[in-house]
Amino acid sequence: MGASDDKNLLEGSYAKEDNRTLATKRRNEARAGKPALVQSMLKSVKGTHAEAKYVLFDSWFTSPSSVLSTAGLGYHVVARLKNHEKHLYRYEDENISISRIYRANRKRRGRSRYLLSVTVDVRHYDFSETIPAKIVYVREKGKRKNWIALISTDTSLSEDEIIALYGKRWDIEPFHKVLKSYLRLEKEFQMRSYDAMMAHATIVMTRYVMLSLENRENIDWRSVNDGFYVLCQELEDISFTVAFELILAILKRCSSEHLNLSNAQINEFVTYFIADLPSLIKDKLKLSVCES
């Protein structure tokens, strides 16, 4: 059903040849390569409510070409890199692998959350453009002598932000476990019809959506006794930006009264402080705060 060779198809290549039908479109997608299918899926959600700023990849899907393809669609990529000698990145005027980059640099000592951080250019002969990226090397959990490399095409992110953002990719693994172990995606039925398999997968996904909604409305503490809406109303009384402005005002006053700093020195300190904030916080601040 998903084989690229017609001779290996259970139903034969003649099945569902009407290209207007959804069944034929699904069969064509099943026979497409996974990297190409990922790009097609990302393209299909552009401009919809499902569109996201970042795409998280496991190492299986990550290569220079996939990073460039995804960036070309307008997404930032945060992914784990495959330690492959043929996957090369431009670093200090040389195309080299991530293992050679690691060996060529001095590592951070102590209990640092990451071992090494470098900026590279991602390029591939199939693409005319080159994009900058940040590669962060971290210790592999349970194997401290080994390392893994994470890449981010958003170079404004700090190393800690890249590590934390990639950690969100784990959410897909519990999702798969629930589908297979509890909702019986693999063992509820045994069938060879591709249409029947698709129908069963759709039913299982619908079960998951219904259970997630039930959990959200009856178990999640934010939904108990309209608590979620009460919290939202409290947040409306004082926004994040206003709260930050109040903190800065107090900081300026204390600097002037207790440290005897001049207005120029205080403003310079505040400017450096804001510039050093994580980008996730900067995005929520108004321009008036940065100019204060």
N, C-alpha and C positions, 0 to 999 in steps of 0.2 A: 504493500500500500504506500510505503514511503521510499521504495527503492528507486534508484535512478535508472536502472536497467529494466526495460519492459518485460523481459523474460522472468524476472523475479517478482513481478506483481501477481498477487493472488487472484485478483479479478481481471487482470489483463489490461493493456493500455486502452482498449476499446471502451471500457466502462466509463459512463458519464462523460461523453465527448462533447456535449453541448456546453460551450464556454459561457453561456448566459446563466447557468445554474450555480448555486452556492456549493453544491457537492463537487462540481468540477474544479472550482476555485480552491476548495479545501484540498483536493487531491494534488493540484499543482503546487500548493504551499508545502504539502508533506514531502514532495519530491525535491524541493529546493534545498540548497545547502543552508545549514544553520546560520552562519554569519550573514548570508544574504537575507534570510528570513527575519533576523533580528533588525536589520536596517529597514526592511519593509514594515515591520511592526512599529518601529520608532517614527517612521514617516507618516503612518496612518493616524497617530495620535497627535500630530502637530496641530495646534490651533484648537484642541479640544480640552475638556476639563481634566483629562488624564495626562496632559503634557506636564513634564517636570523640568527643572533646571539642570539636574544632574542625572546621568545614567551610570549605574553601578554594575560593573562587570566582574565576573570571576575570571581566573587566569585562562580558562578554556576559550573564552571569546576574545581575549585581549591580544592584539597584535598592532603594529604601527598602522596597518591599513584600516583595521576596524576603528581605531582611535580617530584617524583622519576622516573616515566616512561618517562617524557619529558627530564629530565636531562640525562637519560640513552641513549637517542638518540643523545646527543651531543649539546643540546640547553640549554641556561640559561633561567630561568623562572622569570618573574616579574609579579606579580598577586595580586589581592585583595583576602584576605582570608575570608572564611566563618566562622562566629562566632558560631562554632558547638562544643559542649562539648565532642563529640566523636573524633574530629580531634585533636590529641595530638602531641606535639613537645617536643623534649628533651631539657630541660633548667635547668641548675644547677643540673644535675644528677637526674632529675625527669621528667616524662612524663606528661605534663599538657596542658590544653587548652590555647588559646591566651587570653581569658578573665582573667584567673588566673594569667598569666604572667603580664598582664596589672595592675591588682590589687596589685601585689607583688612588684611593682617598683615605685620609685618616678618620677613624671612627670616633664618635663621642664616647666619653668614659662615664663611669658611675651608673646611676640608676635612671639614666635618661630614657624617655619613652621611645625614642628612635635612635638608630645608630648613625645614620647619615642622611643628608638631604642635598640634592643637587638639582640644577636647572638644565634641561636639555631641549633640543629641538626634535620634534617628531616629523619624520619624512619617510616617503616611500616612492618608488619609481613610478607607480601608477597614478600619483597625484602631483600636481604642479606646485601646490602650496605646502608650506612648512609652518607648523604651529609650535609655540613654546609650551613646555610642560615642566612640572616639578615631580621628581621621583624621590620617595621617602623609603628608606630601608629600616625595617623593624625586626626585632627578634621573633623567631617562630615560637609560638606558645608550646611549652613542653620540650622544646629542643633549642636551648639557648645558644648553642654553637651554630645553628642554622639561621638564615634570615629570609625574609620575604620582601618584595619591593612593591610599593603602591605608587600609582601615577595619577596626577591630577592635571587636567588641562586648564584649570582655574588656578593660575599661579598666585593669586591674591590670598588664597587660603593658607593658613598656617599649617605646620606639620601636624599639630594636635587635631586641628579641624579635619584634615584629610583622613587621619586614622579613625576619628569618630564617625565621619561620614561613611567611610567604607564599612564600618561595623554594622550599619543599618542593613547591609545586604543579607545578613544572617536571617532576617525576618522571612525570607523566601523559603528557607530550609524547614522551619516549623510548619509553614503552610503546606509544603509537600508531604511532610510526615502526617499531618492531619488528613489530607486527601487519601493517602495510601493506607495508613494504619487504622483510621477510625471511620472514614467515609467509604472505604472499600473500593477505591478507584480501580485497583488491579484485580481483585478476586471476587467481586460480586457476580460478574458474568464472564463466561468464556465464549467468545464469538470471533468470527473471521470477517464479518461484514464491516467495512470501513464506516458506512453510514450509521450502523448500530453502535460502533465504538464512539463515534462523535456524539451521538445522542446521549449515551451513557455518561460520557465526560461532562456534557452540558448539565445533566441532572445532578451530578456530584458537585459541580461548581455552584449550582443553584442552592444545594443544601448548605454549602459552606457560607454563602452570602446570607442565607436565612439565619443560620446559627450565629454568625458574627453580629447581625442586627439584633438578635435576641440578647446576646451577651452585652452589647453596647447599651441597650435600653434598660436591662434589668439587673446587671451585675456590676458594670462599670460605675465606680463611685461618683463620677461626674454627673451621672444621669439620675441618681437616687434623689427623690423628692425635689426634682427640678433644681438640684444643686448646681448643675452645670450652667444653667441660665442665670442663677444668682451670682455666680462667679463672674460671668460675662458682664453683668450690670456693674459689679464692683470695679472691674477693669476699666469700664467706660468713665468712671469718676476721675481717674488720673491715668493718663496714657504713659507708655514707656518713655516717650520723648520728654514729656513734662517732668516725670520723675528724675530723669537724667539731668535736666536743666536745674532742678532743685539741688541735686547733689553737687553739680559744678559750682553753683552759687555759694553753697556752704564751704566748699573746698577753697574757693577764691577768698572768702571772708576770713577763714582760718589762716590761710597763707599770709594775708595782709596783717592780721592782728597779732599772730603768735610768731611768725617767721620774719616779719618786717620786710616782706618782698615788695618791690615796686609793681605797678600795674603792668609794665612791659614784661617783667620777669614772670609774673603770674600768667599773663596771656601766652607767653612762650611755652611755659610748662603745660598749660592746658592743651595747646596745639600739639605738642609732642605726645601727651597722654591720649588724645583722641586718635592721632595717627597710628598709635600702637595697639589700638583696640582690635579684636577679631572682626573680620569682615561681616560676620553674621550680625554683630551689634551695630556696626557702621551703617548697614543697609536700613536699619530701623530708625536711625536718627535723622532729624531734619537738618537742612543746610544751615539754619539759623544757629543751631548748637555749635556747629563747626566753626562758625564765624565769631562766636562769642569770646 
